[in-house]
């Protein structure tokens, strides 16, 4: 289906969620507020259902993200989390609202190796749930293990598309190097 009208609401109607590089989290807010930001659980009269939101957040922390640390609760403040954990919260928010397609914009940018591994495990979880993911990155080494297909862009222009079964990591790196030098893939 070609989409001509673009808005966050329209994307959500279509089952599309985006996790931005900056994560779009309220650093000073509790986890439960971040999970339901913009989609608060309310009564028919518009009152927040705080207990229900916290209970649902607890379930999300354990089942969706796999956070089992005793010190991590729905009331934990986001600023106390590591970079990978923050990405996990942003990804969990998208998964909780049943997105069929999750767009990850540079999800491993500025993360340590161990934090990157956490994020890549979250991506694996998206795939295991039968959902689709577009992983936008400059680091092919991060995305190659998780991807089925690669679309190579150069200055906003598609210069190549590959199925993983048809291209090794080394071949893909060589193609990317060629694009960087010449602007063309072959």
NORRARA-V742850 format. One record per backbone hydrogen bond with DSSP energy under -1.0 kcal/mol. NH is the residue of the N-H (numbers start at 1). CO is the residue of the C=O. Records with the same first field share a line. If there is no record, write none. Layout:
NH=CO + CO
//
This chain:
11=7
12=8
13=9
14=10
15=12
16=11
17=101
19=103
23=20
27=25
29=26
31=76
32=74
34=30
35=31
36=32
39=36
43=47
46=43
49=41
50=48
53=49
54=50
55=51
56=52
57=53
58=54
59=55
60=56
61=57
62=58
63=59
64=60
65=60
67=61
72=69
76=73
78=29
79=27
80=77
81=78
86=82
87=83
88=84
89=85
90=86
91=87
92=88
93=89
94=90
95=91
96=92
97=93
98=95
99=94
100=15
101=15
102=132
103=17
104=134
105=19
106=136
109=106
111=108
116=112
117=113
118=114
119=115
120=116
121=117
122=118
123=119
124=120
125=121
126=122
127=123
128=124
129=125
130=127
131=126
132=100
134=102
136=104
142=139
143=139
144=140
147=143
150=162
152=160
154=157
157=154
159=152
160=152
162=150
164=148
166=163
167=164
172=168
173=169
174=170
175=171
176=172
177=173
178=174
179=175
180=176
181=177
182=178
183=179
//
